[in-house]
């Protein structure tokens, strides 16, 4: 369970355990990504949204830090770590 999402720096669950969680998160890096990365809009339907084939992480130009992660990135992380799902506590909402 993470607040935000995945990171290209997150390979194994041990990477999370190795973080100093008592430090201020920077504007980039694993801790920042765990807090602020988002699934790409239309996750699982990237082919319909002109996302490059085999893309796993795209820079989040809206936040100017961290990443959008794709369905492929989520599946690869789950498989590498023997997990069944990812639970996020953060959900970006469109301003209206």
C-alpha positions as CSV (number, residue, x, y, z in Angstrom):
1,X,0.0,0.0,0.0
2,X,1.4,3.4,-1.0
3,X,0.1,6.9,-1.0
4,X,1.0,7.6,-4.6
5,X,2.4,5.0,-6.8
6,X,5.3,3.3,-8.4
7,X,8.8,4.5,-9.4
8,X,11.4,3.4,-12.0
9,X,13.7,3.3,-9.0
10,X,11.5,0.7,-7.2
11,X,12.6,-2.8,-8.2
12,X,12.1,-4.9,-5.1
13,X,10.1,-4.3,-1.9
14,X,13.5,-4.1,-0.1
15,X,14.0,-0.7,-1.8
16,X,11.1,0.7,0.3
17,X,12.5,-0.8,3.5
18,X,15.9,0.7,2.8
19,X,14.4,4.3,2.5
20,X,14.9,6.8,5.3
21,X,11.3,7.6,5.9
22,X,12.1,10.3,8.4
23,X,13.7,12.5,5.8
24,X,11.9,15.3,3.9
25,X,11.0,13.9,0.4
26,X,12.9,15.7,-2.3
27,X,11.5,16.9,-5.6
28,X,12.6,13.6,-7.3
29,X,13.6,10.1,-6.4
30,X,12.0,7.0,-4.9
31,X,10.4,8.6,-1.9
32,X,8.9,11.4,-4.0
33,X,7.6,8.9,-6.5
34,X,6.0,6.7,-3.8
35,X,4.2,9.8,-2.6
36,X,3.2,11.5,-5.8
37,X,3.4,9.3,-8.9
38,X,0.1,8.5,-10.6
39,X,-1.2,5.9,-12.9
40,X,-1.4,7.1,-16.5
41,X,-4.9,8.3,-17.6
42,X,-6.7,5.3,-19.0
43,X,-4.4,2.8,-17.4
44,X,-4.7,-0.5,-19.2
45,X,-5.8,1.2,-22.4
46,X,-2.5,2.9,-23.2
47,X,-2.7,1.8,-26.9
48,X,-5.8,3.9,-27.3
49,X,-4.1,7.0,-25.9
50,X,-1.0,7.1,-28.1
51,X,1.3,6.0,-25.3
52,X,4.5,4.5,-26.9
53,X,4.5,0.7,-26.9
54,X,6.4,-0.9,-24.0
55,X,6.4,2.4,-22.1
56,X,6.4,1.9,-18.4
57,X,7.1,5.4,-16.9
58,X,6.4,8.8,-18.4
59,X,7.5,12.1,-16.9
60,X,4.6,13.9,-15.2
61,X,4.8,17.3,-16.8
62,X,1.8,18.5,-14.8
63,X,3.6,18.1,-11.4
64,X,7.0,18.7,-13.0
65,X,8.4,15.9,-10.9
66,X,7.9,12.2,-10.6
67,X,6.1,10.0,-13.1
68,X,3.0,8.5,-14.6
69,X,3.2,4.7,-14.5
70,X,1.5,2.4,-17.0
71,X,-0.3,-0.9,-16.7
72,X,2.9,-2.6,-17.9
73,X,4.9,-1.0,-15.1
74,X,2.4,-2.2,-12.5
75,X,2.3,-5.7,-13.9
76,X,6.1,-5.9,-14.0
77,X,6.4,-4.7,-10.4
78,X,3.8,-7.2,-9.2
79,X,5.4,-10.1,-11.0
80,X,8.9,-9.3,-9.7
81,X,7.7,-9.1,-6.1
82,X,5.1,-12.0,-6.1
83,X,2.3,-9.6,-5.3
84,X,-1.3,-9.6,-6.4
85,X,-2.2,-5.9,-6.3
86,X,-1.2,-2.3,-5.5
87,X,-3.4,-0.2,-3.2
88,X,-3.1,3.6,-3.5
89,X,-4.3,6.1,-1.0
90,X,-3.9,9.1,-3.3
91,X,-6.2,9.9,-6.2
92,X,-5.7,13.0,-8.5
93,X,-8.8,14.8,-9.3
94,X,-9.5,17.2,-12.2
95,X,-10.0,20.8,-11.1
96,X,-13.5,21.9,-11.9
